């Protein structure tokens, strides 16, 4: 055991916490990708809003008074 192991404790705790969080987020991303493949009605790669609708909405917002 190190002579000053207590000084390394906060760094070790932070490393462990960040590692656990990273593993959890990686698992969540994998689950979300898998679910998106089996959900009915989901079309991968297709934009949710058409370009025409988006352009119309942007034009309305640009004309708003300040």
Secondary structure, 3 states (H helix, E strand, C coil): CCCCHHHHHHHHHHHHHHHHHHHHHHHHHHHHHHHHHHCCCCCCCCCCCCHHHHHHHHHHHHCCCC
